[in-house]
Amino acid sequence: MRLHNLPSEFQEALPILEKIKQAGFEAYFVGGSVRDAILGRPIHDVDIASSSYPEETKAIFPRTIDVGIEHGTVLVLEDHGEYEITTFRTEDVYVDYRRPSQVAFVRSLEEDLKRRDFTVNAFALDEEARIIDKFDGLRDLETKTLRAVGTATERFNEDALRIMRGFRFAASLEFSIEEATFEAMKETAPLLEKISVERIFIEFDKLLLAKGWRRGMEALIASKAYDYLPDLKRKEEQLTAFLASLTEDFVFQTSEQAWAMLIVYLEMKDAKSFLKHWKTSNDFQRTVIKLVEIYHLRKQHSVTKQTCYRYGKELLYLVEEVRQAQGLAVEYGLIDAIDEALTIHDKHEIVVKGGDVMAAFQLKPGPLLGRLLNAVEAAIVEGDLVNEVAPIMAFLKEKIENE
């Protein structure tokens, strides 16, 4: 099979392939970018595999960086871009279910493709746009099937992260997992405990943001792989409720929105602890926790000025999207109206600062100053106080006299 229209990303990289071939070696585009080109999906990273060994690759190109030379990868710097060139290789036994104890460089493309995870990721593409398919990946694309290359249990024992990648590909490609592959995923799922949480989070996060996230979640639940993920042991009922709570066509807009709703349905009492176990950043944790708070607030009452000011229109919208997908009442119009009516959106916009208050009323830093500044902020947000110096000072004078 040949691609009729070679995507521009490949066309720009063709000079790299041509230089390697002129030096007497083989070179191909490989992996997921080839799959996406066949499917007409957007292409992200263009990966190149070559029969040239790392030192031979470096001799071909004047500017290179050793980004992973022990595994055969050299970064080539050209005027039109940067490209990772990886030598065809085979891999020895995997010592930690993630990395091979050593790799052996080979001159055979087929030997290199044998070590790939799934057939739809094991394509190669030459400079003439011909697709090389050694494992019936084209057939699997046609039938929308995710199938491991070779013996499935071997692939997952080599690299247990491939289990999560399988769920993620089922979601992003909207493919069904072939039976033997799925059984091998179930069998090897305990190995996920040996994989770094950071890597698992990346795959799970991509799954949740995929258009077909339901398919990926259904496979994860059916496999019981969740038992080996942080704080998800014996959470089948909650995960199933999470899956069932939203309309069929709903797609999460942000990672934070997805993880907030996951926390809601997992009934996590300590969201921060849960997110820490997933090794997420502090900024991510703060946003997710705010979304969880908004979700619970909205169960009790409508959006208020204080709610809109405290959390902001963007986060309120994310919660309304979820409510809409749950068949609940939404208040987009009210949020817009309140947000537009707010005279300030951040306390730094208040014209009187803490230092001004201390100087005007001979106050020192402490609880009283904090209460006064909070009162000013709340009154301005409610529309009871104009954000101007004179009215604020009069407001403060009255507050201090009543203390």
Secondary structure, 3 states (H helix, E strand, C coil): CECCCCCHHHHHHHHHHHHHHHCCCCEEEECHHHHHHHHCCCCCCCEEEECCCHHHHHHHCCCEEEEEHHHCEEEEEECCEEEEEEECEEECCECCCCCECCEEECCCHHHHHCCCCEHHHCEEECCCCEEEECCCHHHHHHHCEECECCCHHHHHHHCCHHHHHHHHHHHHCCCEECHHHHHHHHHHHHHHHHCCHHHHHHHHHHHHHCCCHHHHHHHHHHHCHHHHCCCCCCCHHHHHHHHHCCCCCCCCCCHHHHHHHHHHHHCCCCHHHHHHHCCCCHHHHHHHHHHHHHHHHHHHCCCCHHHHHHHCHHHHHHHHHHHHHCCCCCCHHHHHHHHHHCCCCCHHHCCCCHHHHHHHHCCCCCHHHHHHHHHHHHHHHHCCCCCCHHHHHHHHHHHHHHC
